[in-house]
């Protein structure tokens, strides 16, 4: 089967929209990995303080924060997994669009299913990111309220 140059242009046009989506997913993954790196850095700092005994009076507080950081890291890891799954599915959509059009195959249902799966994965990733942000904010609010109570005591 021979593909004409004008057909190649049409095939490339079909594949462009998912590629733009892939750029957005990549940006989302950058945000997620940056958040995970900050969580890991904070965890290492707290663990080092616990290990060398610098924070004797704050051990319970550090352990509580480490627990929250662990929960946050789990949520971010899940978001990264889902974003990566989304990116892989989009790559498969682009390849399937190209192959289906080039070889005149009827893969519309498969392509649609992969695209919907990619959107579900991306939605899940955003849900986990939101849950992580809410968890971080809740912990910060709890810490601030605790500091206010301590400073209000005579």
Secondary structure, DSSP 8 states (H G I E B T S, - for coil): ----HHHHHHHHHHHHHHHHHHHHHHHHHHHHHHHHHHHHHHHHHHHHHHHHTTTGGGHHHHHHHHHHHHHHHHHHHHHHHHHHHHHHHHHHHHHHHHHHHHHT---HHHHHHHHHHHHHHHHHHHHHHHHHHHHHHHHHHHHHHHHHHHHH--
